[in-house]
Amino acid sequence: MKWFPEKEQRKRFMKRGLPTMFAIAWTPVIWMLLAALLGPLLDQWFTSWQPVVLILGAATLLVMIMLLRLLRNTGLKFFDKND
């Protein structure tokens, strides 16, 4: 790769930077999915939209942290195997 001439630098980016960028890029998609699935249910339970948005935000953050951990663990297994 032109950006990462050293193999170790490229591997470090693939293990840590790429999963983080992937998780950040997918955050709006996860937010919309959770809003579509949980939004109507939460809207029936709460009278205002602020608690619904707070719960959806917390759920989105939790899902993204789990996705980030999954991607990092998968990346570590994949790149350690190919050394």
The first five atom37 places (N, CA, C, CB, O) and aatype in JSON, in Angstrom:
{
  "aatype": [12, 11, 17, 13, 14, 6, 11, 6, 5, 1, 11, 1, 13, 12, 11, 1, 7, 10, 14, 16, 12, 13, 0, 9, 0, 17, 16, 14, 19, 9, 17, 12, 10, 10, 0, 0, 10, 10, 7, 14, 10, 10, 3, 5, 17, 13, 16, 15, 17, 5, 14, 19, 19, 10, 9, 10, 7, 0, 0, 16, 10, 10, 19, 12, 9, 12, 10, 10, 1, 10, 10, 1, 2, 16, 7, 10, 11, 13, 13, 3, 11, 2, 3],
  "atom_mask": [
    [1, 1, 1, 1, 1],
    [1, 1, 1, 1, 1],
    [1, 1, 1, 1, 1],
    [1, 1, 1, 1, 1],
    [1, 1, 1, 1, 1],
    [1, 1, 1, 1, 1],
    [1, 1, 1, 1, 1],
    [1, 1, 1, 1, 1],
    [1, 1, 1, 1, 1],
    [1, 1, 1, 1, 1],
    [1, 1, 1, 1, 1],
    [1, 1, 1, 1, 1],
    [1, 1, 1, 1, 1],
    [1, 1, 1, 1, 1],
    [1, 1, 1, 1, 1],
    [1, 1, 1, 1, 1],
    [1, 1, 1, 0, 1],
    [1, 1, 1, 1, 1],
    [1, 1, 1, 1, 1],
    [1, 1, 1, 1, 1],
    [1, 1, 1, 1, 1],
    [1, 1, 1, 1, 1],
    [1, 1, 1, 1, 1],
    [1, 1, 1, 1, 1],
    [1, 1, 1, 1, 1],
    [1, 1, 1, 1, 1],
    [1, 1, 1, 1, 1],
    [1, 1, 1, 1, 1],
    [1, 1, 1, 1, 1],
    [1, 1, 1, 1, 1],
    [1, 1, 1, 1, 1],
    [1, 1, 1, 1, 1],
    [1, 1, 1, 1, 1],
    [1, 1, 1, 1, 1],
    [1, 1, 1, 1, 1],
    [1, 1, 1, 1, 1],
    [1, 1, 1, 1, 1],
    [1, 1, 1, 1, 1],
    [1, 1, 1, 0, 1],
    [1, 1, 1, 1, 1],
    [1, 1, 1, 1, 1],
    [1, 1, 1, 1, 1],
    [1, 1, 1, 1, 1],
    [1, 1, 1, 1, 1],
    [1, 1, 1, 1, 1],
    [1, 1, 1, 1, 1],
    [1, 1, 1, 1, 1],
    [1, 1, 1, 1, 1],
    [1, 1, 1, 1, 1],
    [1, 1, 1, 1, 1],
    [1, 1, 1, 1, 1],
    [1, 1, 1, 1, 1],
    [1, 1, 1, 1, 1],
    [1, 1, 1, 1, 1],
    [1, 1, 1, 1, 1],
    [1, 1, 1, 1, 1],
    [1, 1, 1, 0, 1],
    [1, 1, 1, 1, 1],
    [1, 1, 1, 1, 1],
    [1, 1, 1, 1, 1],
    [1, 1, 1, 1, 1],
    [1, 1, 1, 1, 1],
    [1, 1, 1, 1, 1],
    [1, 1, 1, 1, 1],
    [1, 1, 1, 1, 1],
    [1, 1, 1, 1, 1],
    [1, 1, 1, 1, 1],
    [1, 1, 1, 1, 1],
    [1, 1, 1, 1, 1],
    [1, 1, 1, 1, 1],
    [1, 1, 1, 1, 1],
    [1, 1, 1, 1, 1],
    [1, 1, 1, 1, 1],
    [1, 1, 1, 1, 1],
    [1, 1, 1, 0, 1],
    [1, 1, 1, 1, 1],
    [1, 1, 1, 1, 1],
    [1, 1, 1, 1, 1],
    [1, 1, 1, 1, 1],
    [1, 1, 1, 1, 1],
    [1, 1, 1, 1, 1],
    [1, 1, 1, 1, 1],
    [1, 1, 1, 1, 1]
  ],
  "atom_positions": [
    [[0.84, -1.19, 0.0], [0.0, 0.0, 0.0], [0.88, 1.24, 0.0], [-0.95, 0.0, 1.22], [1.94, 1.28, 0.63]],
    [[0.43, 2.24, -0.7], [1.21, 3.46, -0.8], [1.19, 4.26, 0.51], [0.69, 4.32, -1.94], [2.18, 4.92, 0.84]],
    [[0.1, 4.21, 1.24], [0.0, 4.99, 2.48], [0.79, 4.37, 3.62], [-1.46, 5.13, 2.88], [1.3, 5.08, 4.48]],
    [[0.89, 3.05, 3.63], [1.57, 2.34, 4.7], [2.67, 1.46, 4.1], [0.57, 1.48, 5.52], [2.44, 0.29, 3.8]],
    [[3.86, 2.02, 3.92], [4.92, 1.24, 3.29], [5.43, 0.09, 4.18], [6.08, 2.14, 2.93], [5.86, -0.94, 3.67]],
    [[5.38, 0.26, 5.5], [5.83, -0.8, 6.4], [4.69, -1.75, 6.71], [6.39, -0.19, 7.7], [3.55, -1.34, 6.9]],
    [[5.02, -3.03, 6.75], [4.0, -4.05, 6.98], [3.4, -3.93, 8.39], [4.6, -5.44, 6.78], [2.19, -4.12, 8.56]],
    [[4.22, -3.63, 9.39], [3.71, -3.5, 10.76], [2.75, -2.33, 10.93], [4.88, -3.35, 11.73], [1.75, -2.43, 11.63]],
    [[3.06, -1.22, 10.27], [2.19, -0.05, 10.34], [0.84, -0.34, 9.69], [2.86, 1.18, 9.66], [-0.2, 0.05, 10.21]],
    [[0.87, -1.03, 8.57], [-0.37, -1.41, 7.88], [-1.19, -2.38, 8.74], [-0.06, -2.04, 6.51], [-2.41, -2.25, 8.83]],
    [[-0.52, -3.33, 9.36], [-1.22, -4.3, 10.19], [-1.83, -3.63, 11.42], [-0.26, -5.43, 10.61], [-2.94, -3.98, 11.82]],
    [[-1.12, -2.68, 12.01], [-1.65, -1.95, 13.16], [-2.91, -1.17, 12.77], [-0.59, -0.99, 13.72], [-3.88, -1.14, 13.53]],
    [[-2.89, -0.55, 11.59], [-4.08, 0.18, 11.13], [-5.24, -0.76, 10.89], [-3.76, 0.97, 9.86], [-6.38, -0.46, 11.25]],
    [[-4.97, -1.9, 10.27], [-6.05, -2.85, 9.98], [-6.64, -3.43, 11.26], [-5.53, -3.98, 9.09], [-7.83, -3.75, 11.29]],
    [[-5.84, -3.58, 12.3], [-6.34, -4.16, 13.54], [-7.15, -3.17, 14.36], [-5.19, -4.67, 14.37], [-8.14, -3.55, 14.98]],
    [[-6.74, -1.89, 14.36], [-7.39, -0.93, 15.25], [-8.16, 0.15, 14.52], [-6.37, -0.29, 16.13], [-9.3, 0.44, 14.88]],
    [[-7.58, 0.75, 13.51], [-8.2, 1.89, 12.86], [-9.38, 1.53, 11.98], [0.0, 0.0, 0.0], [-10.41, 2.21, 12.0]],
    [[-9.24, 0.48, 11.2], [-10.3, 0.11, 10.27], [-11.59, -0.32, 10.96], [-9.82, -1.0, 9.37], [-12.66, 0.14, 10.56]],
    [[-11.54, -1.17, 12.0], [-12.8, -1.49, 12.7], [-13.45, -0.26, 13.35], [-12.54, -2.53, 13.76], [-14.68, -0.17, 13.39]],
    [[-12.65, 0.66, 13.85], [-13.2, 1.87, 14.45], [-13.91, 2.72, 13.4], [-12.09, 2.69, 15.13], [-15.01, 3.21, 13.64]],
    [[-13.28, 2.88, 12.25], [-13.92, 3.65, 11.17], [-15.19, 2.96, 10.69], [-12.95, 3.84, 9.99], [-16.19, 3.62, 10.39]],
    [[-15.16, 1.64, 10.61], [-16.34, 0.89, 10.2], [-17.49, 1.08, 11.18], [-15.99, -0.6, 10.07], [-18.63, 1.28, 10.78]],
    [[-17.17, 1.01, 12.48], [-18.22, 1.17, 13.5], [-18.81, 2.57, 13.47], [-17.66, 0.87, 14.9], [-20.02, 2.74, 13.61]],
    [[-17.96, 3.58, 13.28], [-18.46, 4.96, 13.22], [-19.33, 5.16, 11.98], [-17.28, 5.96, 13.21], [-20.35, 5.85, 12.04]],
    [[-18.93, 4.57, 10.87], [-19.7, 4.72, 9.64], [-21.07, 4.04, 9.73], [-18.91, 4.15, 8.45], [-22.03, 4.52, 9.13]],
    [[-21.17, 2.95, 10.47], [-22.42, 2.22, 10.59], [-23.33, 2.72, 11.7], [-22.13, 0.77, 10.8], [-24.44, 2.22, 11.84]],
    [[-22.88, 3.68, 12.5], [-23.69, 4.19, 13.6], [-25.04, 4.75, 13.15], [-22.92, 5.27, 14.34], [-26.05, 4.43, 13.77]],
    [[-25.11, 5.57, 12.1], [-26.45, 6.06, 11.68], [-27.37, 4.94, 11.2], [-26.29, 7.08, 10.57], [-28.58, 5.02, 11.4]],
    [[-26.81, 3.92, 10.57], [-27.63, 2.81, 10.1], [-28.21, 2.04, 11.29], [-26.81, 1.86, 9.19], [-29.39, 1.68, 11.29]],
    [[-27.37, 1.79, 12.29], [-27.83, 1.1, 13.49], [-28.88, 1.94, 14.22], [-26.65, 0.78, 14.42], [-29.87, 1.41, 14.72]],
    [[-28.65, 3.25, 14.28], [-29.61, 4.16, 14.92], [-30.98, 4.06, 14.23], [-29.1, 5.62, 14.87], [-32.0, 3.94, 14.9]],
    [[-30.99, 4.12, 12.89], [-32.25, 4.06, 12.16], [-32.93, 2.71, 12.32], [-32.02, 4.35, 10.68], [-34.16, 2.64, 12.43]],
    [[-32.15, 1.64, 12.35], [-32.71, 0.31, 12.53], [-33.35, 0.18, 13.91], [-31.63, -0.76, 12.34], [-34.47, -0.33, 14.04]],
    [[-32.65, 0.63, 14.94], [-33.21, 0.57, 16.29], [-34.42, 1.49, 16.43], [-32.15, 0.93, 17.32], [-35.38, 1.15, 17.12]],
    [[-34.37, 2.65, 15.79], [-35.52, 3.57, 15.85], [-36.75, 2.96, 15.17], [-35.16, 4.92, 15.19], [-37.87, 3.15, 15.64]],
    [[-36.52, 2.25, 14.08], [-37.66, 1.63, 13.39], [-38.22, 0.45, 14.18], [-37.24, 1.17, 11.99], [-39.43, 0.23, 14.19]],
    [[-37.34, -0.31, 14.83], [-37.8, -1.48, 15.56], [-38.32, -1.16, 16.96], [-36.7, -2.49, 15.66], [-39.37, -1.64, 17.37]],
    [[-37.57, -0.34, 17.7], [-37.94, -0.06, 19.09], [-38.71, 1.24, 19.28], [-36.7, -0.01, 19.92], [-39.38, 1.41, 20.3]],
    [[-38.64, 2.14, 18.32], [-39.28, 3.44, 18.45], [-40.78, 3.38, 18.72], [0.0, 0.0, 0.0], [-41.25, 4.02, 19.65]],
    [[-41.53, 2.63, 17.93], [-42.98, 2.57, 18.19], [-43.33, 1.97, 19.56], [-43.66, 1.76, 17.1], [-44.27, 2.42, 20.21]],
    [[-42.57, 0.98, 19.98], [-42.83, 0.39, 21.3], [-42.52, 1.38, 22.42], [-42.0, -0.88, 21.49], [-43.31, 1.54, 23.36]],
    [[-41.39, 2.03, 22.31], [-41.01, 3.0, 23.34], [-41.93, 4.22, 23.32], [-39.56, 3.44, 23.15], [-42.19, 4.82, 24.37]],
    [[-42.42, 4.57, 22.16], [-43.33, 5.71, 22.05], [-44.65, 5.46, 22.78], [-43.6, 6.03, 20.58], [-45.26, 6.39, 23.29]],
    [[-45.08, 4.21, 22.82], [-46.3, 3.87, 23.55], [-46.08, 3.94, 25.06], [-46.78, 2.47, 23.16], [-47.0, 4.28, 25.8]],
    [[-44.88, 3.63, 25.52], [-44.6, 3.61, 26.96], [-44.36, 5.0, 27.54], [-43.4, 2.75, 27.23], [-44.74, 5.27, 28.68]],
    [[-43.74, 5.87, 26.75], [-43.39, 7.2, 27.25], [-44.26, 8.25, 26.57], [-41.89, 7.5, 27.0], [-44.64, 8.11, 25.41]],
    [[-44.57, 9.31, 27.31], [-45.43, 10.36, 26.75], [-44.64, 11.39, 25.94], [-46.19, 11.06, 27.87], [-45.21, 12.05, 25.08]],
    [[-43.34, 11.53, 26.2], [-42.55, 12.49, 25.44], [-41.45, 11.76, 24.67], [-41.95, 13.56, 26.37], [-41.17, 10.6, 24.94]],
    [[-40.84, 12.45, 23.72], [-39.85, 11.82, 22.85], [-38.44, 11.83, 23.43], [-39.84, 12.51, 21.51], [-37.59, 11.09, 22.95]],
    [[-38.17, 12.65, 24.46], [-36.83, 12.73, 25.02], [-36.34, 11.41, 25.62], [-36.79, 13.81, 26.07], [-35.21, 11.01, 25.34]],
    [[-37.14, 10.72, 26.43], [-36.65, 9.42, 26.94], [-36.46, 8.39, 25.84], [-37.62, 8.88, 27.98], [-35.56, 7.55, 25.92]],
    [[-37.3, 8.45, 24.82], [-37.17, 7.5, 23.7], [-35.84, 7.72, 22.99], [-38.34, 7.66, 22.71], [-35.14, 6.76, 22.69]],
    [[-35.5, 8.97, 22.72], [-34.24, 9.28, 22.05], [-33.06, 8.89, 22.94], [-34.17, 10.77, 21.69], [-32.05, 8.4, 22.43]],
    [[-33.17, 9.11, 24.23], [-32.1, 8.75, 25.16], [-31.88, 7.24, 25.19], [-32.42, 9.27, 26.57], [-30.74, 6.78, 25.17]],
    [[-32.95, 6.49, 25.24], [-32.85, 5.03, 25.25], [-32.3, 4.52, 23.92], [-34.22, 4.39, 25.54], [-31.45, 3.63, 23.9]],
    [[-32.77, 5.09, 22.82], [-32.25, 4.68, 21.51], [-30.77, 5.03, 21.36], [-33.06, 5.34, 20.4], [-30.01, 4.25, 20.78]],
    [[-30.37, 6.17, 21.87], [-28.96, 6.55, 21.81], [-28.09, 5.62, 22.63], [0.0, 0.0, 0.0], [-27.01, 5.21, 22.18]],
    [[-28.54, 5.27, 23.82], [-27.79, 4.34, 24.66], [-27.72, 2.95, 24.01], [-28.42, 4.23, 26.05], [-26.67, 2.3, 24.04]],
    [[-28.82, 2.51, 23.44], [-28.83, 1.2, 22.77], [-27.91, 1.2, 21.56], [-30.27, 0.83, 22.35], [-27.22, 0.22, 21.3]],
    [[-27.9, 2.3, 20.81], [-27.02, 2.41, 19.65], [-25.57, 2.38, 20.08], [-27.32, 3.69, 18.86], [-24.75, 1.71, 19.45]],
    [[-25.24, 3.1, 21.12], [-23.88, 3.11, 21.63], [-23.46, 1.72, 22.09], [-23.74, 4.1, 22.79], [-22.34, 1.29, 21.82]],
    [[-24.34, 1.02, 22.76], [-24.05, -0.33, 23.22], [-23.82, -1.29, 22.04], [-25.19, -0.84, 24.1], [-22.89, -2.09, 22.06]],
    [[-24.67, -1.21, 21.04], [-24.53, -2.07, 19.87], [-23.22, -1.76, 19.13], [-25.73, -1.89, 18.92], [-22.55, -2.67, 18.66]],
    [[-22.87, -0.49, 19.04], [-21.64, -0.12, 18.33], [-20.4, -0.59, 19.1], [-21.57, 1.39, 18.11], [-19.42, -1.01, 18.48]],
    [[-20.42, -0.54, 20.42], [-19.3, -1.04, 21.21], [-19.16, -2.55, 21.03], [-19.48, -0.69, 22.7], [-18.05, -3.07, 20.9]],
    [[-20.28, -3.26, 21.03], [-20.23, -4.7, 20.81], [-19.73, -5.02, 19.41], [-21.61, -5.32, 21.03], [-18.94, -5.95, 19.24]],
    [[-20.18, -4.27, 18.4], [-19.72, -4.48, 17.04], [-18.23, -4.18, 16.91], [-20.51, -3.6, 16.07], [-17.51, -4.91, 16.23]],
    [[-17.76, -3.14, 17.55], [-16.34, -2.79, 17.52], [-15.5, -3.89, 18.15], [-16.1, -1.46, 18.25], [-14.46, -4.26, 17.6]],
    [[-15.92, -4.41, 19.28], [-15.19, -5.52, 19.91], [-15.18, -6.75, 19.02], [-15.8, -5.87, 21.27], [-14.15, -7.41, 18.9]],
    [[-16.3, -7.06, 18.41], [-16.37, -8.21, 17.51], [-15.43, -8.04, 16.33], [-17.81, -8.41, 17.01], [-14.71, -8.98, 15.96]],
    [[-15.42, -6.86, 15.73], [-14.56, -6.62, 14.58], [-13.08, -6.65, 14.96], [-14.9, -5.29, 13.94], [-12.26, -7.18, 14.21]],
    [[-12.74, -6.11, 16.12], [-11.34, -6.15, 16.55], [-10.89, -7.58, 16.84], [-11.14, -5.27, 17.8], [-9.79, -7.97, 16.45]],
    [[-11.72, -8.36, 17.51], [-11.36, -9.75, 17.78], [-11.23, -10.55, 16.5], [-12.39, -10.4, 18.7], [-10.32, -11.36, 16.35]],
    [[-12.15, -10.33, 15.57], [-12.09, -11.03, 14.29], [-10.85, -10.6, 13.52], [-13.35, -10.75, 13.46], [-10.18, -11.44, 12.92]],
    [[-10.54, -9.32, 13.54], [-9.35, -8.82, 12.85], [-8.07, -9.36, 13.44], [0.0, 0.0, 0.0], [-7.14, -9.69, 12.71]],
    [[-8.01, -9.47, 14.75], [-6.83, -10.01, 15.39], [-6.63, -11.48, 15.01], [-6.92, -9.87, 16.91], [-5.51, -11.9, 14.75]],
    [[-7.7, -12.24, 14.97], [-7.6, -13.64, 14.58], [-7.17, -13.78, 13.13], [-8.93, -14.36, 14.8], [-6.34, -14.62, 12.8]],
    [[-7.74, -12.94, 12.26], [-7.45, -13.03, 10.84], [-6.01, -12.63, 10.53], [-8.41, -12.14, 10.05], [-5.31, -13.34, 9.8]],
    [[-5.55, -11.5, 11.09], [-4.22, -11.03, 10.76], [-3.13, -11.81, 11.49], [-4.1, -9.58, 11.08], [-2.01, -11.9, 10.98]],
    [[-3.41, -12.37, 12.66], [-2.42, -13.19, 13.33], [-2.23, -14.52, 12.62], [-2.82, -13.42, 14.78], [-1.14, -15.1, 12.64]],
    [[-3.28, -15.0, 11.98], [-3.21, -16.27, 11.26], [-2.37, -16.14, 9.99], [-4.62, -16.76, 10.91], [-1.7, -17.09, 9.6]],
    [[-2.4, -14.97, 9.35], [-1.72, -14.78, 8.07], [-0.29, -14.28, 8.2], [-2.49, -13.82, 7.25], [0.33, -13.98, 7.18]],
    [[0.26, -14.2, 9.38], [1.65, -13.74, 9.54], [2.64, -14.78, 9.11], [1.93, -13.35, 10.97], [3.85, -14.56, 9.19]]
  ]
}
